Amino acid sequence: MDSGLQKTVTKRPRFSEDVSRCNNQDMISNLPDALISHILSFLPTKYAVGTTILSKRWNYLWTSVKNLDFNSSLILNIGRGYYASSDEFMKSFVEFVERVLFFHDGMSVDKLCISSRSRVCDNQIYTWVSAVLPCHLKELQVTSTSVRQTPSSELWQVDLPWSLFTCKTLTTLKLCGGFVLRIPTRVCLPALKILHLDSVIYVDDVSIQNLLSGCPVLEDLDIERRNWDGVQVIDITSPTLKRFSLQFFLYDHFGRFPYKISVSAPSLLYLKLADNMAVKYSVDKMPSLVEAQIGIYNYNSPSSLKLVKEVAHVRVLQLSGKILEFIESAKNYKFPLFHNLVRLELGANKEAGWDLLAELLQSTPNLEVLVFPRGLVKRISSSKKPYFQFEWDPPETVPGCLLLSLKMIIIHDFFGKNCEMDLVEYLLENAKVLKQMTIYFLNFKRQESCQRNLLRCRRGSPTCKLELILKGIDY
């Protein structure tokens, strides 16, 4: 090689040498304190505090972490090499939480999560929440698996501090457990946007109303009721609410109280009602509503039929099998025109079969996606005949959505019964613009023959892809 063209070539270290050098360096400790604290904020507080063993520099880094996550199930008596007794175990958890809060000493806290499974811990929740609220708290999530909703026993109920309901910085509040919401006369939560209440106890019917009245920017409300919680009438009134979910399934006191649900939320985008108790539903017009899930399980509630018509303008709709049974049993019921609907999910029902399907499809002229998340037949394990059969009687006129708009069909829990095959073959043959049908099989004897028949079935759309799935295997 010409000496004038020679270049100096630096030999690149081998990969193993690079790894060896990295292993000998504490890369994380070279990061700024603020960045390390941000990384620690994603860990449960137990593990964040545990980093103190790494080096002296880490001794107090965890005290600047702004996200505190206390989970009693993560606190172990590691020093003794065995699990301590239940009371001793939980006392160590209480001491740990109080030590962490002491070292924080009023510093800013963005998020506080407490998960308790013992009365020993529950007795301290009031104090812990009170201590952190003045620290510019933004998110609070408290879960107690030990408290129970039992109106006859105050011993199983936990109070929350009144100062919680006047916290000006709080944006998210999630409570799960038998906490008693003793709402003060004045509620002021000017920044609260997300409110989730699971299994809490209310003092009276107006408790929720008083709480919502002090939340001027609330957008997301999720209420899950279990057993008796002190409320017969739920009145949801909020001009800013965008998402509302209510779930209530009660069996011990069925028919004893006249439960009612009233919703007035003109800005609502998402509505979910899953309930077996309410006898009356009152819903104001919701012009912005995009998605609705209606799961009504109480045949003594005629207003639930009106509710389906109130949400006829949505783009996404989910109807439970029970509400379909109720509609089937109603006389002279006519589906409204779902002119905006592009996605429809239908639950399986045990009584009506799919007699309503043709009429429902006729009412959805622009439907693009049809989903059966619970399959086509309802299984009853206690019956000698484990599956309810239905007769598929094809309509005289093919629904318009099959001819012009339906592009995808998804069927879960497919057993392979003859009635199911008849319906699937009809859909495949008449859906002229269908792009894909996906069927999730269950492991039953007829699965192989069903697969062969479906793969040979005539398809109305030449571009339709048939996807048959069993235990993660695609055919």
C-alpha positions as CSV (number, residue, x, y, z in Angstrom):
1,M,0.0,0.0,0.0
2,D,1.3,3.5,-0.9
3,S,2.6,5.2,2.2
4,G,0.7,8.4,1.2
5,L,-2.6,6.5,1.3
6,Q,-2.0,4.7,4.6
7,K,-4.5,5.6,7.3
8,T,-4.3,5.0,11.0
9,V,-6.8,2.3,12.0
10,T,-7.9,2.2,15.6
11,K,-8.7,-1.3,16.8
12,R,-12.3,-1.5,18.2
13,P,-12.5,-3.3,21.5
14,R,-14.4,-6.5,21.5
15,F,-18.0,-6.6,22.7
16,S,-17.1,-8.6,25.7
17,E,-14.5,-5.9,26.7
18,D,-17.2,-3.2,26.4
19,V,-19.5,-5.3,28.7
20,S,-16.7,-5.8,31.2
21,R,-16.0,-2.1,31.4
22,C,-19.7,-1.3,31.9
23,N,-20.0,-3.9,34.6
24,N,-17.2,-2.2,36.5
25,Q,-18.9,1.2,36.4
26,D,-22.0,2.4,38.4
27,M,-23.7,4.0,35.4
28,I,-26.9,4.9,37.3
29,S,-25.1,6.7,40.1
30,N,-23.5,9.1,37.6
31,L,-27.0,10.4,36.7
32,P,-28.3,13.6,38.3
33,D,-30.2,13.2,41.6
34,A,-33.4,14.5,40.0
35,L,-33.3,11.8,37.3
36,I,-32.6,9.1,39.8
37,S,-35.5,10.2,41.9
38,H,-37.7,10.1,38.8
39,I,-36.7,6.5,38.1
40,L,-37.3,5.5,41.7
41,S,-40.8,7.0,41.5
42,F,-41.9,4.1,39.3
43,L,-41.0,1.6,42.0
44,P,-43.1,0.5,45.0
45,T,-41.8,2.6,47.9
46,K,-40.5,-0.6,49.6
47,Y,-38.0,-1.1,46.8
48,A,-37.2,2.6,46.4
49,V,-36.2,2.7,50.1
50,G,-34.2,-0.5,49.6
51,T,-31.8,1.3,47.3
52,T,-30.1,2.8,50.3
53,I,-27.9,-0.3,50.5
54,L,-26.3,0.5,47.1
55,S,-24.0,3.4,48.3
56,K,-23.9,6.3,50.7
57,R,-25.0,8.6,47.9
58,W,-28.3,6.7,47.7
59,N,-29.1,7.0,51.4
60,Y,-31.6,9.9,51.1
61,L,-32.4,9.9,47.4
62,W,-35.6,8.1,48.0
63,T,-36.9,10.9,50.3
64,S,-37.2,13.1,47.2
65,V,-39.4,10.6,45.4
66,K,-42.8,12.2,44.7
67,N,-44.8,9.0,44.1
68,L,-45.4,7.0,47.3
69,D,-46.7,3.4,46.9
70,F,-47.4,1.5,50.1
71,N,-48.6,-2.1,49.6
72,S,-48.8,-4.2,52.8
73,S,-48.4,-7.4,50.8
74,L,-44.9,-6.4,49.8
75,I,-43.6,-5.9,53.3
76,L,-41.7,-8.9,54.4
77,N,-39.7,-9.6,57.5
78,I,-36.5,-10.4,55.5
79,G,-34.1,-9.8,58.3
80,R,-35.4,-12.8,60.2
81,G,-35.6,-15.0,57.2
82,Y,-39.3,-15.9,57.6
83,Y,-42.8,-14.4,57.5
84,A,-43.8,-12.9,60.8
85,S,-47.2,-13.4,62.4
86,S,-50.0,-11.5,60.9
87,D,-50.2,-8.7,63.6
88,E,-46.4,-8.4,63.8
89,F,-46.3,-8.4,60.0
90,M,-48.7,-5.5,59.7
91,K,-47.2,-3.6,62.6
92,S,-43.9,-3.6,60.7
93,F,-45.8,-2.2,57.7
94,V,-47.3,0.6,59.8
95,E,-43.9,1.5,61.1
96,F,-42.4,1.5,57.6
97,V,-45.1,3.9,56.3
98,E,-44.7,6.2,59.2
99,R,-40.9,6.2,58.9
100,V,-41.2,7.2,55.2
101,L,-43.7,9.9,55.8
102,F,-41.5,11.3,58.7
103,F,-38.4,11.6,56.4
104,H,-40.5,13.2,53.7
105,D,-41.3,15.9,56.3
106,G,-43.9,17.8,54.2
107,M,-42.1,17.7,50.9
108,S,-44.2,17.7,47.8
109,V,-46.0,14.4,46.9
110,D,-47.6,13.9,43.5
111,K,-49.1,10.5,44.1
112,L,-50.0,8.4,47.1
113,C,-51.1,4.7,46.8
114,I,-52.1,2.7,49.9
115,S,-53.1,-0.9,49.7
116,S,-54.0,-2.5,53.0
117,R,-55.2,-5.9,54.0
118,S,-55.4,-5.7,57.7
119,R,-57.4,-3.8,60.3
120,V,-54.0,-2.8,61.9
121,C,-53.3,-0.8,58.7
122,D,-56.8,0.5,58.2
123,N,-56.8,2.2,61.6
124,Q,-53.9,4.4,60.3
125,I,-55.3,5.3,56.9
126,Y,-57.0,8.4,58.3
127,T,-53.8,9.7,59.7
128,W,-51.6,8.9,56.7
129,V,-54.0,10.6,54.2
130,S,-54.3,13.6,56.5
131,A,-50.5,13.9,56.6
132,V,-50.0,13.8,52.9
133,L,-52.9,16.0,51.7
134,P,-51.1,19.3,52.5
135,C,-48.1,18.2,50.3
136,H,-49.7,19.4,47.1
137,L,-51.0,15.9,46.5
138,K,-52.4,15.3,43.0
139,E,-53.4,11.6,43.0
140,L,-54.7,9.5,45.8
141,Q,-55.5,5.8,45.6
142,V,-56.6,3.8,48.7
143,T,-57.6,0.2,48.7
144,S,-58.6,-1.9,51.7
145,T,-59.4,-5.5,51.3
146,S,-60.2,-6.0,55.0
147,V,-63.1,-3.7,55.4
148,R,-66.6,-4.9,54.5
149,Q,-69.8,-3.3,53.6
150,T,-71.9,-4.3,56.6
151,P,-74.3,-1.7,57.8
152,S,-74.9,-3.4,61.1
153,S,-71.2,-3.3,62.1
154,E,-69.3,0.0,62.4
155,L,-66.2,-2.0,63.3
156,W,-65.8,-2.9,59.6
157,Q,-66.0,0.7,58.3
158,V,-63.2,3.2,57.9
159,D,-63.7,7.0,57.9
160,L,-61.7,9.4,55.7
161,P,-60.6,12.9,56.8
162,W,-62.9,15.8,55.8
163,S,-59.8,17.7,54.6
164,L,-59.8,15.2,51.7
165,F,-62.9,16.9,50.3
166,T,-61.3,20.4,50.2
167,C,-57.9,19.5,48.7
168,K,-57.4,22.1,45.9
169,T,-54.5,20.2,44.2
170,L,-56.2,16.7,43.9
171,T,-56.8,15.6,40.3
172,T,-57.4,11.9,40.8
173,L,-59.2,10.1,43.7
174,K,-59.7,6.3,43.7
175,L,-61.2,4.6,46.8
176,C,-61.9,0.9,47.1
177,G,-63.2,-0.7,50.2
178,G,-65.8,0.0,52.9
179,F,-64.8,3.6,53.5
180,V,-67.6,5.8,54.8
181,L,-68.1,8.9,52.8
182,R,-69.2,11.4,55.4
183,I,-69.4,14.4,53.0
184,P,-68.9,17.8,54.7
185,T,-71.4,20.6,54.0
186,R,-68.8,22.3,51.8
187,V,-66.9,20.3,49.2
188,C,-64.2,22.0,47.2
189,L,-62.2,19.9,44.7
190,P,-61.5,22.4,42.0
191,A,-58.9,20.3,40.2
192,L,-60.5,16.8,40.5
193,K,-61.0,15.2,37.0
194,I,-61.1,11.4,37.9
195,L,-63.2,9.9,40.7
196,H,-63.5,6.1,41.2
197,L,-65.6,4.8,44.1
198,D,-65.6,1.0,44.5
199,S,-67.6,-0.6,47.4
200,V,-67.7,2.5,49.5
201,I,-70.5,3.4,51.9
202,Y,-72.6,6.5,51.7
203,V,-74.4,8.2,54.5
204,D,-77.6,9.0,52.5
205,D,-78.9,9.5,48.9
206,V,-77.6,13.0,48.6
207,S,-74.0,12.1,49.5
208,I,-73.0,11.6,45.9
209,Q,-74.8,14.7,44.8
210,N,-73.0,16.8,47.4
211,L,-69.7,15.3,46.3
212,L,-70.2,16.0,42.7
213,S,-71.4,19.6,43.4
214,G,-67.9,20.4,44.6
215,C,-66.1,18.9,41.5
216,P,-66.5,21.6,38.8
217,V,-64.1,20.0,36.3
218,L,-64.9,16.3,36.8
219,E,-64.5,14.2,33.6
220,D,-64.4,10.5,34.7
221,L,-66.7,9.0,37.2
222,D,-66.7,5.2,38.0
223,I,-69.0,3.8,40.7
224,E,-69.0,0.1,41.6
225,R,-71.6,-0.8,44.2
226,R,-71.5,-4.0,46.3
227,N,-74.2,-5.1,48.7
228,W,-76.1,-2.4,50.7
229,D,-74.2,0.9,50.6
230,G,-76.8,3.3,52.0
231,V,-78.1,4.7,48.7
232,Q,-81.5,4.0,47.0
233,V,-81.4,6.8,44.4
234,I,-78.3,7.7,42.5
235,D,-78.5,11.2,40.9
236,I,-75.6,12.0,38.7
237,T,-75.6,15.6,37.6
238,S,-72.4,17.1,36.1
239,P,-72.0,19.5,33.1
240,T,-68.4,18.5,32.6
241,L,-68.6,14.7,32.9
242,K,-67.3,12.8,29.9
243,R,-67.1,9.2,31.1
244,F,-69.6,7.5,33.5
245,S,-69.6,3.9,34.6
246,L,-72.0,2.4,37.1
247,Q,-72.0,-1.3,38.1
248,F,-74.3,-2.7,40.7
249,F,-75.2,-6.3,41.3
250,L,-77.1,-7.1,44.5
251,Y,-78.8,-10.3,45.5
252,D,-79.2,-10.3,49.2
253,H,-81.8,-7.5,49.3
254,F,-83.4,-8.1,45.9
255,G,-86.7,-6.2,45.6
256,R,-86.6,-4.7,49.0
257,F,-85.6,-1.1,48.0
258,P,-86.9,0.9,44.9
259,Y,-83.5,1.7,43.4
260,K,-83.4,4.5,40.8
261,I,-80.7,5.9,38.6
262,S,-80.8,9.4,37.2
263,V,-78.1,10.8,34.8
264,S,-77.9,14.4,33.6
265,A,-74.5,14.9,31.8
266,P,-74.8,16.7,28.5
267,S,-71.0,16.4,27.8
268,L,-70.9,12.6,28.3
269,L,-68.9,10.7,25.7
270,Y,-69.0,7.2,27.3
271,L,-71.7,5.6,29.3
272,K,-71.7,2.1,31.0
273,L,-74.7,0.8,33.0
274,A,-74.4,-2.7,34.4
275,D,-77.2,-3.2,36.9
276,N,-79.7,-5.8,38.2
277,M,-81.5,-3.6,40.8
278,A,-82.8,-0.3,39.5
279,V,-86.5,-0.2,38.6
280,K,-86.2,3.2,36.9
281,Y,-83.7,4.8,34.7
282,S,-83.9,8.5,33.9
283,V,-81.3,9.8,31.4
284,D,-81.3,13.3,29.9
285,K,-80.3,13.9,26.3
286,M,-76.6,13.2,25.8
287,P,-75.8,14.8,22.3
288,S,-72.1,14.1,22.6
289,L,-72.4,10.4,23.5
290,V,-70.1,8.2,21.4
291,E,-70.1,4.8,23.2
292,A,-72.6,3.1,25.4
293,Q,-72.6,-0.3,27.2
294,I,-76.1,-1.3,28.5
295,G,-76.3,-4.3,30.7
296,I,-79.7,-4.3,32.4
297,Y,-80.7,-7.4,34.3
298,N,-83.9,-6.4,36.0
299,Y,-87.1,-7.4,34.2
300,N,-89.1,-5.1,36.5
301,S,-87.5,-2.1,34.8
302,P,-89.5,-1.0,31.8
303,S,-87.6,2.2,31.5
304,S,-84.5,0.2,30.4
305,L,-86.2,-0.3,27.0
306,K,-86.5,3.5,26.7
307,L,-82.8,3.7,27.6
308,V,-81.8,1.8,24.5
309,K,-83.6,4.5,22.4
310,E,-81.9,7.3,24.3
311,V,-78.5,6.0,23.2
312,A,-79.5,5.3,19.5
313,H,-77.1,8.0,18.2
314,V,-73.9,6.4,19.5
315,R,-71.1,5.0,17.3
316,V,-70.3,2.1,19.5
317,L,-72.9,0.1,21.4
318,Q,-72.8,-3.0,23.6
319,L,-76.0,-4.8,24.6
320,S,-76.0,-7.6,27.2
321,G,-77.9,-10.8,26.5
322,K,-80.3,-10.0,29.3
323,I,-81.4,-6.7,27.7
324,L,-82.0,-8.6,24.5
325,E,-84.1,-11.2,26.3
326,F,-86.1,-8.3,27.8
327,I,-86.6,-6.7,24.4
328,E,-87.7,-10.1,23.0
329,S,-90.3,-10.5,25.7
330,A,-91.6,-6.9,25.3
331,K,-94.7,-6.5,23.0
332,N,-94.6,-4.3,20.0
333,Y,-91.1,-3.1,20.6
334,K,-89.4,-1.5,17.6
335,F,-85.6,-0.9,17.5
336,P,-84.7,2.7,16.9
337,L,-82.6,3.6,13.9
338,F,-78.9,3.5,14.9
339,H,-77.8,5.8,12.1
340,N,-74.3,6.5,13.5
341,L,-73.5,3.0,14.7
342,V,-70.3,1.5,13.3
343,R,-69.5,-1.1,16.0
344,L,-72.1,-3.4,17.8
345,E,-71.3,-6.0,20.5
346,L,-74.1,-8.4,21.5
347,G,-74.2,-10.7,24.5
348,A,-75.5,-14.2,24.3
349,N,-79.0,-14.8,25.8
350,K,-80.5,-18.1,26.9
351,E,-84.1,-17.5,26.0
352,A,-84.5,-15.6,22.8
353,G,-81.8,-17.0,20.6
354,W,-81.1,-14.6,17.7
355,D,-84.6,-13.9,16.4
356,L,-83.8,-10.2,17.0
357,L,-80.6,-10.2,15.0
358,A,-82.1,-9.6,11.6
359,E,-84.3,-6.7,12.9
360,L,-81.3,-5.2,14.7
361,L,-79.1,-5.4,11.7
362,Q,-81.9,-3.7,9.6
363,S,-81.7,-0.9,12.2
364,T,-77.9,-0.4,11.7
365,P,-77.5,0.7,8.1
366,N,-73.8,1.8,8.6
367,L,-72.5,-1.0,10.8
368,E,-68.9,-1.9,10.1
369,V,-68.0,-4.3,13.0
370,L,-70.2,-6.9,14.6
371,V,-68.9,-8.7,17.7
372,F,-70.3,-11.6,19.8
373,P,-68.0,-11.4,22.9
374,R,-70.0,-14.1,24.8
375,G,-70.5,-16.4,21.8
376,L,-73.7,-17.4,20.0
377,V,-75.2,-19.9,22.5
378,K,-75.5,-19.7,26.3
379,R,-74.1,-22.6,28.3
380,I,-75.9,-23.7,31.4
381,S,-73.7,-26.1,33.3
382,S,-76.5,-27.4,35.6
383,S,-78.7,-28.5,32.7
384,K,-78.6,-32.0,31.2
385,K,-78.6,-30.2,27.8
386,P,-75.6,-27.9,28.4
387,Y,-76.4,-25.6,25.5
388,F,-79.5,-23.7,24.6
389,Q,-80.3,-24.2,20.9
390,F,-81.9,-21.7,18.6
391,E,-83.4,-21.8,15.2
392,W,-81.9,-19.4,12.7
393,D,-84.7,-18.3,10.4
394,P,-83.1,-16.1,7.6
395,P,-85.0,-12.9,6.9
396,E,-86.7,-12.4,3.6
397,T,-84.6,-9.3,2.9
398,V,-80.9,-9.2,3.5
399,P,-80.1,-6.3,5.9
400,G,-78.5,-3.3,4.2
401,C,-75.4,-3.3,6.4
402,L,-74.5,-6.8,5.1
403,L,-74.7,-5.6,1.6
404,L,-73.0,-2.2,1.9
405,S,-71.0,-1.6,5.1
406,L,-70.2,-4.6,7.4
407,K,-66.4,-5.3,7.2
408,M,-65.6,-7.4,10.2
409,I,-67.3,-10.1,12.3
410,I,-65.8,-11.5,15.5
411,I,-67.3,-14.5,17.3
412,H,-65.9,-15.7,20.7
413,D,-66.7,-19.0,22.5
414,F,-67.8,-20.9,19.4
415,F,-69.0,-24.4,20.3
416,G,-69.8,-25.7,16.8
417,K,-73.5,-26.4,17.2
418,N,-75.6,-26.8,14.1
419,C,-77.5,-23.6,14.9
420,E,-74.3,-21.6,15.2
421,M,-73.1,-23.0,11.9
422,D,-76.3,-21.9,10.2
423,L,-75.9,-18.4,11.4
424,V,-72.3,-18.1,10.5
425,E,-72.8,-19.6,7.0
426,Y,-75.6,-17.0,6.4
427,L,-73.4,-14.1,7.4
428,L,-70.5,-15.3,5.3
429,E,-72.7,-15.8,2.2
430,N,-74.6,-12.5,2.5
431,A,-71.9,-10.1,3.7
432,K,-70.8,-8.7,0.4
433,V,-68.1,-6.3,1.6
434,L,-66.8,-8.4,4.5
435,K,-63.0,-8.2,4.9
436,Q,-62.5,-10.6,7.8
437,M,-64.4,-13.0,10.0
438,T,-62.6,-14.2,13.1
439,I,-64.0,-17.2,15.1
440,Y,-62.5,-18.3,18.5
441,F,-63.2,-22.0,18.9
442,L,-63.6,-23.9,22.2
443,N,-62.1,-27.3,22.6
444,F,-65.0,-29.6,21.7
445,K,-65.3,-32.8,19.6
446,R,-66.9,-31.2,16.6
447,Q,-64.2,-28.5,16.1
448,E,-62.3,-30.2,13.3
449,S,-65.4,-30.9,11.1
450,C,-66.7,-27.4,11.8
451,Q,-63.4,-25.9,10.6
452,R,-63.4,-27.9,7.4
453,N,-67.0,-26.9,6.7
454,L,-66.4,-23.3,7.3
455,L,-63.3,-23.1,5.2
456,R,-65.3,-24.6,2.3
457,C,-68.3,-22.3,2.9
458,R,-69.3,-19.9,0.1
459,R,-68.5,-16.3,0.8
460,G,-70.3,-13.3,-0.6
461,S,-67.2,-11.2,-0.4
462,P,-64.3,-12.4,-2.6
463,T,-61.8,-10.5,-0.4
464,C,-63.1,-12.0,2.9
465,K,-60.4,-13.6,5.1
466,L,-61.7,-16.3,7.5
467,E,-59.6,-16.7,10.6
468,L,-60.3,-19.7,12.8
469,I,-58.5,-19.7,16.1
470,L,-58.1,-22.5,18.6
471,K,-55.7,-22.2,21.6
472,G,-53.6,-19.6,19.8
473,I,-53.3,-21.6,16.6
474,D,-54.5,-19.9,13.4
475,Y,-56.0,-22.0,10.6
